[in-house]
Amino acid sequence: ILNVEQSPQSLHVQEGDSTNFTCSFPSSNFYALHWYRWETAKSPEALFVMTLNGDEKKKGRISATLNTKEGYSYLYIKGSQPEDSATYLCAFEGGSYIPTFGRGTSLIVHP
Amino acid sequence: GAVVSQHPSRVICKSGTSVKIECRSLDFQATTMFWYRQFPKQSLMLMATSNEGSKATYEQGVEKDKFLINHASLTLSTLTVTSAHPEDSSFYICSANTGQGSNDEQFFGPGTRLTVL
């Protein structure tokens, strides 16, 4: 069983704060690391697919970094807005190409 | 992005009945679809990988006779929970791969909340 962990489990921030959370995954047999944004009653939305060590990707105020050698990825949100409130999931793809998901980080941004 | 639909979104049934959940890729063909289950406060857990035209591959601990998967076409996979029991109450979500090699993306359906009374 692959161990994919996300921390913190939940996070409350004020509007305008910048925040970040972590996804840790096995450092061997790496293929890809996915980040998803998941709002209740909606499909998870794919944010990033990261494949190379040292990758940094950005989408608006959201960015992510990847370190495959030590097995972690950070997701950053700059200037959080209430509409950023969601669960952020990471998923690790190893040699089987089937993703293993973390439990997610629940972000709540207070106005 | 690509769209994956799931039907129904919510179902409540009596113990012992069977429930069918449909997963459709609306604007792309998906040779591979995945079925996941999530119990409260737990990770999404992969149940099975569904390949069009062949038998599904089930994860360890998932009973294939209880969770019947049929991937009849490139746009439709169905999961049937047979003789459902209260412990089967969960959130079931499917995803579909675009199958574009290194550009492969996975898109999720909105999920189905199953409650077995």
Interface residues (C-beta under 8 A of the other chain):
Chain A: V4 H34 Y36 A41 K42 S43 P44 E45 A46 V49 L89 I98 P99 T100 F101 G102 R103 G104
Chain B: G1 V4 S9 F34 Y36 K41 Q42 S43 L44 M45 L46 T49 I93 E105 Q106 F107 F108 G109 P110 G111
